[in-house]
Amino acid sequence: MSTKVCLLPGDGIGPEVTGATRAVIDASGAEIEWIELDAGAGALERTGHLLPPATIEAIEKHRVALKGPLTTPIGTGFASVNVQLRKQFELYAAVRPVRSMPGIKTRFENVEIVVIRENTEGLYSGIEHEIVPGVVESLKIATRKGCERIARFAFNYAKERGRKKVTVFHKANIMKLSDGLFIECARRMHEECGRDIEYQELIIDNGCMQLVQNPGQFDVLLLENLYGDVISDLCAGLVGGLGVVPGANFSDDCAIFEAVHGSAPTIAGQNIANPLAVIMSGVMMLRHLGLHDAGRRIKDAYNAVLTDGKQEELTRDIGGTAGTSEFTKALIRRM
């Protein structure tokens, strides 16, 4: 029987990279029934809604989605649709695996880090107001419930996947209450469900320095919302950039899979975007759905394309001359 998956193509390069991912997943033998839905800036123009009711209803019903990047205006305009999705479906855990990729040369080798980010609280709650003209206040929210559940998720994730170490980046020396609560809960969850896993805490500025000096010392990183957003991009830079890093957002019974990168409107429609990050996110989705053989076929295929290193099969951001469609066809041929 086929599995129903909600597909949100998104804005900018979103339709191109999600279209490539859909073609690859269909070629893998996975029996997916795609339910294409609207969201984002384009949806606002077409329907008057950033998140149309039909989109929310479909995700509520099927509980799994693959999403392209969504545009968020800088400084003005509407609030982030990504943040709205996370709040709407209580997607409290963002998981972003970062690993060295075959054939992509960077300053470091054998990087194998998983960034786990609290996804619903912190400064990303978006609670801001102007106190008086020229003075703006932005509130950072931390709850015991939110801090405990993301820490529990991180230690359970580490145990299930045989990871050896969880490191918390924080700024509890300055934000003694909010970040203090975060590390207090992490320590408790380590005692309750992760005693066999090494536990470490680092002040985030020191952690950033150590990441770029020796990323091999880290395994699983556990961070609050804003820190996790910044650090996941930093980690992507260790392995070749945002085009090779997947992502997923989990609640207790819902999951939305997406790449870390943005909508890149300046290159939309030009057949030059790298779809690999969304394809890798699709592999994470297949594993979540229990379709491990299909996921393995896709992973083996993109590893083979990267290892072969043929310029006519690689997109420009990773040293090639291929377009989105040429890369996709090369991957499908390997399967």
C-alpha positions as CSV (number, residue, x, y, z in Angstrom):
1,M,0.0,0.0,0.0
2,S,1.2,3.5,-0.7
3,T,1.9,6.0,2.0
4,K,0.4,9.5,1.8
5,V,2.8,12.3,2.2
6,C,2.1,16.0,2.1
7,L,4.3,17.9,-0.3
8,L,4.8,21.7,0.1
9,P,6.9,22.9,-2.8
10,G,7.5,26.3,-1.3
11,D,9.0,29.5,-2.7
12,G,11.9,30.4,-5.0
13,I,13.9,27.3,-5.9
14,G,11.5,25.2,-3.8
15,P,9.4,23.8,-6.6
16,E,12.6,22.8,-8.5
17,V,14.3,21.0,-5.6
18,T,11.2,19.3,-4.3
19,G,10.3,18.2,-7.8
20,A,13.7,16.7,-8.1
21,T,13.3,14.9,-4.7
22,R,9.9,13.6,-5.7
23,A,11.3,12.1,-8.9
24,V,14.2,10.5,-7.0
25,I,11.9,9.0,-4.3
26,D,9.5,7.7,-7.0
27,A,12.4,6.1,-8.8
28,S,13.6,4.4,-5.6
29,G,10.6,2.1,-5.5
30,A,9.0,3.8,-2.5
31,E,5.3,3.8,-2.9
32,I,4.4,7.4,-1.9
33,E,1.1,9.1,-2.7
34,W,2.0,12.8,-2.9
35,I,-0.6,15.4,-1.7
36,E,0.7,18.7,-3.1
37,L,-0.2,21.7,-0.9
38,D,0.3,25.5,-0.9
39,A,2.3,27.5,1.7
40,G,4.5,30.6,1.8
41,A,4.7,33.9,-0.1
42,G,3.4,32.3,-3.3
43,A,0.4,30.9,-1.4
44,L,-0.3,34.4,0.0
45,E,-0.6,35.8,-3.5
46,R,-2.7,32.9,-4.8
47,T,-5.0,32.3,-1.8
48,G,-4.6,35.1,0.6
49,H,-3.2,32.8,3.2
50,L,0.4,32.0,4.1
51,L,-0.8,28.7,5.5
52,P,-4.1,27.9,3.7
53,P,-6.6,25.9,5.8
54,A,-6.4,23.0,3.4
55,T,-2.7,22.7,4.0
56,I,-3.1,22.7,7.8
57,E,-5.9,20.2,7.6
58,A,-4.0,17.8,5.3
59,I,-0.9,17.8,7.6
60,E,-3.1,17.3,10.6
61,K,-4.6,14.3,8.9
62,H,-1.5,12.6,7.5
63,R,1.1,13.7,10.0
64,V,4.1,13.7,7.6
65,A,5.3,16.3,5.1
66,L,8.2,17.1,2.9
67,K,8.7,20.9,2.5
68,G,10.6,23.1,0.2
69,P,12.1,26.4,1.5
70,L,9.7,29.3,2.3
71,T,10.6,32.9,1.9
72,T,10.6,35.1,5.0
73,P,10.9,38.9,4.6
74,I,13.8,40.6,6.4
75,G,12.9,43.3,8.9
76,T,9.4,43.9,7.6
77,G,6.4,41.9,6.3
78,F,4.8,38.7,7.5
79,A,6.1,36.4,10.2
80,S,8.1,33.3,9.3
81,V,5.9,30.6,8.0
82,N,8.4,28.0,9.2
83,V,7.9,29.2,12.7
84,Q,4.1,29.1,12.3
85,L,4.3,25.5,11.1
86,R,6.5,24.5,14.1
87,K,4.0,26.1,16.5
88,Q,0.9,24.8,14.7
89,F,2.1,21.2,14.9
90,E,4.3,21.4,18.1
91,L,7.4,20.4,16.1
92,Y,9.6,21.0,19.1
93,A,12.7,19.0,17.9
94,A,14.7,20.0,14.9
95,V,17.3,17.4,13.8
96,R,20.1,18.4,11.4
97,P,22.7,15.7,10.7
98,V,25.9,17.2,9.4
99,R,28.5,14.8,7.9
100,S,31.5,14.9,5.5
101,M,30.3,13.9,2.0
102,P,32.4,11.8,-0.4
103,G,34.0,13.8,-3.1
104,I,33.4,17.2,-1.4
105,K,36.7,18.5,-0.1
106,T,36.6,20.9,2.9
107,R,39.1,21.9,5.6
108,F,38.0,19.0,7.7
109,E,37.4,15.3,7.2
110,N,35.2,12.8,9.0
111,V,32.8,15.3,10.5
112,E,29.8,13.5,11.9
113,I,27.7,15.9,14.0
114,V,24.0,15.9,14.7
115,V,22.5,19.3,15.7
116,I,19.4,19.0,17.8
117,R,17.6,22.3,18.3
118,E,14.7,23.2,20.5
119,N,12.2,24.5,17.9
120,T,9.3,26.3,19.6
121,E,10.7,28.6,22.4
122,G,13.5,31.1,23.0
123,L,13.8,34.4,21.1
124,Y,12.2,32.7,18.1
125,S,8.9,32.8,19.9
126,G,8.7,36.2,18.1
127,I,7.2,38.0,21.1
128,E,8.3,41.6,20.4
129,H,6.9,45.1,21.0
130,E,7.9,48.7,21.0
131,I,8.0,50.0,24.6
132,V,8.4,53.7,23.6
133,P,9.4,55.1,20.2
134,G,12.9,53.8,19.4
135,V,13.0,51.2,22.2
136,V,12.0,47.6,21.2
137,E,11.8,44.6,23.6
138,S,12.1,41.0,22.4
139,L,11.3,38.3,24.9
140,K,13.1,35.0,25.3
141,I,10.8,32.2,26.5
142,A,12.0,29.1,28.3
143,T,9.7,26.6,30.0
144,R,10.6,23.6,32.0
145,K,8.3,21.5,29.8
146,G,10.0,22.7,26.6
147,C,13.5,22.3,28.0
148,E,12.9,18.8,29.4
149,R,11.3,17.4,26.3
150,I,14.0,18.5,23.9
151,A,16.7,17.2,26.3
152,R,14.9,13.9,26.6
153,F,14.6,13.8,22.8
154,A,18.3,14.4,22.4
155,F,19.4,11.6,24.8
156,N,16.8,9.1,23.4
157,Y,18.0,10.0,19.9
158,A,21.6,9.4,20.9
159,K,20.8,6.1,22.5
160,E,18.8,4.8,19.6
161,R,21.5,5.6,17.1
162,G,24.5,4.5,19.1
163,R,25.9,8.0,19.6
164,K,28.4,8.5,22.4
165,K,28.2,12.1,23.5
166,V,25.8,15.0,23.9
167,T,27.2,18.5,24.3
168,V,25.0,21.5,25.3
169,F,25.9,24.9,24.1
170,H,24.6,27.7,26.3
171,K,25.1,31.1,27.7
172,A,24.0,30.4,31.3
173,N,26.8,32.6,32.7
174,I,24.8,35.6,31.5
175,M,21.2,34.4,31.0
176,K,21.2,32.6,34.3
177,L,17.4,31.9,34.4
178,S,16.5,31.0,30.8
179,D,19.7,29.2,29.7
180,G,20.2,28.1,33.4
181,L,16.9,26.3,33.1
182,F,17.9,24.7,29.8
183,I,21.1,23.2,31.3
184,E,19.4,22.2,34.5
185,C,16.9,20.2,32.5
186,A,19.6,18.7,30.3
187,R,21.5,17.5,33.4
188,R,18.3,15.9,34.8
189,M,17.5,14.1,31.5
190,H,21.1,12.9,31.3
191,E,20.6,11.3,34.7
192,E,17.1,9.9,33.9
193,C,17.6,8.5,30.4
194,G,21.2,9.0,29.2
195,R,23.7,7.8,31.9
196,D,25.6,5.7,29.4
197,I,26.2,8.7,27.2
198,E,29.0,11.2,27.9
199,Y,27.6,14.6,28.8
200,Q,29.3,18.0,28.2
201,E,28.4,21.7,28.6
202,L,30.2,24.5,26.8
203,I,29.5,28.3,26.8
204,I,28.5,28.9,23.2
205,D,31.2,31.3,22.3
206,N,33.8,28.8,23.4
207,G,31.9,26.0,21.7
208,C,31.9,28.0,18.4
209,M,35.7,28.4,18.6
210,Q,36.2,24.7,19.3
211,L,33.9,23.7,16.5
212,V,36.0,25.4,13.9
213,Q,39.2,24.2,15.5
214,N,38.3,20.5,15.9
215,P,34.8,19.5,14.9
216,G,35.7,15.8,15.3
217,Q,35.4,16.2,19.1
218,F,31.6,16.6,18.9
219,D,28.9,14.1,18.3
220,V,25.4,15.3,19.2
221,L,24.9,19.1,19.9
222,L,21.9,20.1,22.0
223,L,20.9,23.8,21.7
224,E,18.0,26.2,22.4
225,N,16.2,27.7,19.4
226,L,18.3,30.7,18.2
227,Y,21.7,29.0,19.0
228,G,20.6,25.9,17.1
229,D,19.7,27.9,14.0
230,V,23.1,29.6,13.9
231,I,25.2,26.6,14.8
232,S,23.5,24.3,12.3
233,D,24.6,26.8,9.5
234,L,28.1,27.0,11.0
235,C,28.3,23.2,11.0
236,A,27.1,23.1,7.4
237,G,30.1,25.2,6.5
238,L,32.4,22.5,7.8
239,V,31.1,20.0,5.2
240,G,30.5,22.0,2.1
241,G,27.6,24.3,2.8
242,L,23.8,24.4,3.1
243,G,23.4,22.4,-0.1
244,V,24.5,19.2,1.5
245,V,22.7,19.3,4.9
246,P,19.2,17.8,5.5
247,G,16.8,18.5,8.2
248,A,13.7,17.3,10.0
249,N,11.2,18.7,12.5
250,F,9.5,16.4,15.0
251,S,6.6,16.5,17.4
252,D,5.6,13.3,19.3
253,D,3.3,12.3,16.4
254,C,4.1,14.5,13.4
255,A,7.2,15.2,11.2
256,I,8.0,17.7,8.6
257,F,11.2,17.2,6.6
258,E,13.1,20.1,4.9
259,A,16.5,21.3,3.8
260,V,18.3,23.9,6.0
261,H,18.8,26.3,3.1
262,G,16.6,29.2,2.0
263,S,14.5,29.9,-1.0
264,A,17.3,31.6,-3.1
265,P,14.9,33.6,-5.3
266,T,17.7,35.1,-7.3
267,I,18.4,31.7,-8.9
268,A,14.9,30.4,-9.0
269,G,13.8,28.9,-12.3
270,Q,17.3,28.7,-13.8
271,N,17.9,24.9,-13.3
272,I,21.0,25.6,-11.2
273,A,19.9,24.9,-7.6
274,N,21.4,21.9,-5.9
275,P,18.5,19.6,-4.8
276,L,20.7,17.3,-2.7
277,A,19.8,18.7,0.7
278,V,16.1,18.2,0.1
279,I,16.8,14.7,-1.3
280,M,18.8,13.9,1.8
281,S,15.8,15.2,3.9
282,G,13.6,12.8,1.8
283,V,15.9,9.9,2.8
284,M,15.3,10.9,6.5
285,M,11.6,10.9,5.8
286,L,11.7,7.4,4.2
287,R,13.5,6.1,7.3
288,H,10.9,7.7,9.5
289,L,8.2,5.9,7.5
290,G,10.1,2.6,7.8
291,L,11.0,2.5,4.1
292,H,14.6,1.8,4.8
293,D,15.5,0.0,1.5
294,A,14.3,2.9,-0.6
295,G,16.2,5.3,1.6
296,R,19.4,3.2,1.3
297,R,19.1,3.1,-2.5
298,I,18.9,6.8,-2.7
299,K,21.8,7.4,-0.3
300,D,24.0,4.9,-2.1
301,A,23.1,6.7,-5.4
302,Y,24.0,10.2,-4.3
303,N,27.2,8.9,-2.6
304,A,28.2,7.3,-5.9
305,V,27.5,10.5,-7.9
306,L,29.6,12.5,-5.4
307,T,32.4,9.9,-5.3
308,D,32.6,9.7,-9.1
309,G,33.0,13.5,-9.1
310,K,32.0,14.0,-12.8
311,Q,31.6,17.7,-13.5
312,E,28.7,17.1,-15.8
313,E,26.8,15.4,-13.0
314,L,27.5,17.8,-10.1
315,T,25.9,21.1,-9.5
316,R,27.9,24.3,-9.5
317,D,28.0,24.8,-5.8
318,I,29.9,21.5,-5.4
319,G,32.3,22.0,-8.2
320,G,30.4,20.8,-11.3
321,T,28.6,22.2,-14.3
322,A,25.3,20.2,-14.1
323,G,21.9,21.8,-13.6
324,T,19.3,20.6,-11.2
325,S,17.7,18.2,-13.7
326,E,21.1,16.8,-14.8
327,F,22.1,16.0,-11.2
328,T,18.7,14.4,-10.6
329,K,19.0,12.2,-13.7
330,A,22.5,11.1,-12.7
331,L,21.3,10.1,-9.3
332,I,18.4,8.2,-10.7
333,R,20.7,6.4,-13.2
334,R,22.7,5.1,-10.2
335,M,19.6,3.5,-8.8
